[in-house]
C-alpha cells in the first residue's frame, strides 16, 4: 500500500522522488516514539521504515507534528541505501534503526 499524498511530504534525493510520512506515538509517558515511512513517489517499491526514534520533550518543539526536517529524512534515505535498501525493488519493508543512520547526530539531544 502506497503512502497517501495527504499527510505526507515529498522529497527528491539523487534524482529520485520520494514521499515520506511521520507517525508519532503520543501514548508514551515521558517521550514520544516516532516512525518515518519513506517510499518512491511514482511507483512504490520497497518501503523504508525508520524505527524507533525516541524524542525527548525537552529539545523538540511539539507544537508541530513534524519535528524532523527534510534534511534529516534525506540522511535517513542515504543511510538506508548504504545499508542495502533498494527503493525500486519490490522486496517488502526495509527497517532502519536510529543507530544505523548518519542522521542520529542531527536528531540527538544537544549537549548542555
C-alpha positions in Angstrom: 0.0 0.0 0.0 1.4 3.4 -1.0 1.9 6.3 1.3 -1.0 8.6 0.7 -0.4 12.2 -0.5 -2.5 13.5 2.3 -0.4 14.0 5.5 2.8 13.1 3.7 5.6 15.2 2.2 7.7 14.9 -0.9 11.5 14.9 -1.2 14.0 14.4 -4.0 17.2 12.6 -3.3 19.7 11.8 -6.0 17.1 12.4 -8.7 14.5 10.1 -7.2 11.2 11.5 -5.9 10.1 10.0 -2.6 7.1 10.5 -0.3 7.5 10.3 3.5 5.2 10.3 6.4 5.9 10.8 10.1 3.9 9.0 12.7 4.2 9.8 16.4 3.0 7.5 19.2 1.8 10.1 21.8 1.0 7.5 24.5 4.5 7.1 25.9 4.7 8.7 29.4 7.9 10.8 29.2 8.7 10.8 25.5 7.2 10.1 22.1 8.2 7.4 19.7 8.2 8.4 16.1 8.5 6.3 12.9 9.1 7.6 9.5 7.9 5.7 6.4 9.6 6.5 3.1 9.0 5.2 -0.4 9.2 6.2 -4.1 6.5 8.6 -5.1 5.6 7.4 -8.6 5.9 3.7 -8.4 6.4 2.5 -4.8 8.7 -0.5 -4.4 10.4 -1.3 -1.1 9.2 0.8 1.8 11.8 2.2 4.3 10.7 2.5 7.9 13.0 4.3 10.3 12.1 3.0 13.8 12.2 3.7 16.6 13.2 7.3 17.1 12.7 8.3 20.7 12.0 12.0 21.0 12.6 13.8 24.3 10.1 16.6 25.3 13.0 18.9 26.3 14.5 19.6 22.9 11.9 19.2 20.3 9.1 21.7 19.6 5.9 19.7 20.0 3.5 22.3 18.7 4.4 20.8 15.3 3.7 17.3 14.1 6.9 17.2 12.1 9.9 17.6 14.3 12.2 16.1 11.7 13.4 18.2 8.8 13.7 17.2 5.2 17.5 17.2 5.6 17.2 14.5 8.3 14.9 12.5 6.1 17.4 12.8 3.2 20.1 11.4 5.5 17.8 8.5 6.5 17.4 7.7 2.8 21.1 7.9 2.1 21.9 5.8 5.1 19.4 3.1 4.1 20.7 2.9 0.6 24.2 2.5 2.0 22.9 -0.3 4.2 21.4 -2.1 1.2 17.9 -0.7 0.7 16.8 -0.8 -2.9 13.8 1.6 -3.2 12.9 0.4 -6.7 12.8 -3.3 -5.7 9.6 -5.0 -4.6 11.2 -6.6 -1.6 8.9 -5.5 1.2 9.8 -3.3 4.1 13.4 -2.3 5.0 13.8 -1.3 8.6 16.5 1.1 9.7 17.2 1.8 13.4 18.2 5.1 14.7 21.7 3.8 15.5 22.1 2.6 11.9 21.9 6.1 10.3 24.0 9.2 10.0 21.0 11.4 10.8 21.4 10.5 14.5 23.7 13.5 15.1 21.1 15.8 13.7 18.3 14.5 16.0 20.3 13.8 19.1 19.8 15.9 22.3 22.2 18.8 22.3 24.9 18.7 24.9 24.4 21.1 27.8 
